[in-house]
């Protein structure tokens, strides 16, 4: 019975992971003290929520920006967000 529960949980996780994807990038590979860095999250899926990020690497986020696109194919709606956070470590 325990195995059946694990299999059902695994199938649910696989199903929901196929509905959304997240990719994180940083605009620089190396920085020095005082340089500004942009951390970007590329989030796509059906029902996505924006994370509330106030600080990164122990420093406050200086500015944020977002870009949203909505796509409809054969009646299926998908959203894509690019969230950018600037901070100065």
Secondary structure, DSSP 8 states (H G I E B T S, - for coil): -HHHHHHHHHHHHHHHHHHEEEEEEES-SS--TT--EEEEEEEEESS-------EETTEEEEEEEEEEEEEEETTEEEEEEEEEEEE--
